């Protein structure tokens, strides 16, 4: 836990995505009885149940345990739209923070700037932010207008992981250019004024 506290914001975002990818790969590499229920949701649940019904012995017990675990806390598949609403809300929040020299942006930027040089230009920051806005708008439009209503469900843990992904990616798209996203400390008062250049 002390290691996580010592991470700068960009390294925290990178660690979050690496750990998430490692978790998905671990679940995918697990024997199908244990891993399949953890990775399936919505329409893929029927496929999982068919595979589980053909299992025998220890495998069927592991599958039954994983299925019972994932059956708890199901949320409607329609909650996918909350991912894109969260993405757009994060984009709007950080965009306003940038336009108004907000304190949250200044704090994150000062912590990041104190730890290392930025690896992104201001143009790259704006491009990444704009692409996230376009992605959020496109996916929200698809979810609300294009996709047919579904009665399928997803595990609440999948929903929470999806929400955390969009919240962290909202910071990840600009944090490595943090030194360039805020005015230098000499030109402003507030949280960046006392931070090292």
N, C-alpha and C positions, 0 to 999 in steps of 0.2 A: 504494500500500500504506500510506503514511503517513496518508492520509485515513481508511482503515479503522481504523487504530490510534487516531485521534483521536475516533472516534464513541463516544457513550455507548451503553449496551446497547440502549435502545429504538430509537435511530437505526440501529444495526447490524441489528437485526431488521427494521426497515422497509426498509433497503437490500437485505438478503437477499431479501425477498419481491419488491421491485421488480425486482431483477436477474433473479430466477427467472422472473417474469412476462414480462420483456423477452426472455429466452432462449426461452421457449415461443412468444411471438408471432413472434420472428424465425424460428424453425424452421417455424411454421405459414405464414408469409409467403414462405418459400423456395419455389422451384419444386418441384412435387410430387415430382420425381425425388430431390431432395436432402433435402427436409423430411419426407416421409412416413415413411421408415424411422426417423427420429429420434423421431417422435411415436407410432408404432404399437407395440403390444405385444399379447401374448396373441392373442385371436381376430382382432384387426385385422391381424395379420401376413399372413394369407391374402389379405386385400383388397390389402395393399401389394404382395405378390408378383404378383397378377393385373395390377395397374396397371403394375408394372415390366416385366412380360413384353410388354406392348403398346408400350413405349417404344422409340425408335429413336435412333441417332446418339449425340451427346454426352449427351443425357438418359439413355440406357440405361447409359452409362459412369458417370455421376454416381450413378445409382440403384444400380448394381452396387457401387460404392465404399462408399456409405452402407450398403447391405445387408451387405457384408462387415464393416464396422466394427461394426454393431449385432449381427451374428451372434456376435461374440467376446464371451465373458463372459456368457452367458445363465444366468439363475437361474430356478428353478421359480416359477410364478405363485403357488403356495401361500405364498411368502415374504411376501405381502401381510400375513399375520397378524403379522409382525414389526413392521410400522408401528404397529399398534394396541397391541401389547405395549410398544413404545417409548413411545408416547403415554401409556399408563397408568403406566408406570414413571416417566416425567417428572412426571406429575401427582402420583403418590405421593411422589416425592422432594421436589418443591417444597412439597407440603402438609406433609410432615414437617419440612422446613426452617423453614416458617412456625410450626408448632406448637412447635418446640424452639428457636426463635431461632438457627437454624443459621448456621454461618460462611459457607457459599456464598451463601445468601440475603443475609446482612449485607454481604458484599463487593459483590455485584451492586447491592444497594440503595444502598450508600454511593457507588458510582461514578455511578449514575443520579441520586441526590439531589443530588450536587455539580454536576450539569450543567444541570438545569432543574427547574421545578415539575412535580409529577405531573399528569397529565390525567385520571386515573381515581380514583374514590372507592374506599374499601375494599369497599363493597358490590359495585361493578362488578368489582373484582378477584376476589372470591369467586364471583360469578355466572359470569364467564368461565372460571375454573378449574373450577367444577362442570359447566359445559356441555362442557368438554373431557373431563372424566371420563365423562360420559354418552355423548358421541360415541365415545370409545375403547372403552367397554364394548359399545355397540351394534354398532360395526363389527367388533370381535373376535368377538362372538356370531354375527353374520352369517357371518363368515369360517369359523368353526369348526363351526357347526351348520346354517345355512341354505343356504349356497352349495355346490353340488355340486363334488366334486373335479375339478380341471381339469389336463390335461397340457400346457397352454400355458406359454410361457416369457416372461420379460421381460428386457430388457437390464440388466446389473448397474449401469450408470450410472443407469437409471431407479430401481432399488432404492435406490442410494446417495442420490439426490436426494430420494426419498420419506422416507428415514430422516432426512436433514438437515432436511427440512421439519418433521417431528414433533418433533425435538429443539429447533429454534429456536422453534416455536410454543409449546413448553412454557415457554419464558422469556417470549415475547411476550405471553401472556395476562395476566401480572401486572406486568411491568417498568415500565409507565408509572404504576402506582400504588405504586412502590417505596418512596417516603417514608412511605407509610401502612402498608406491610406489615411494617415493623420498628419496634420501640419507638424513641423519640427517643434520641439519643446520651447524654443526661444520665442515662437510666435503665438503662443497661447498660454493661458493660465490653466490650472486644473491638474488632472491626474498625470498628464505627460510632462508637466513643467519640471518635476523633480527627477524624472527618469533619465538614465544615462543615454547619450546619443546612439 
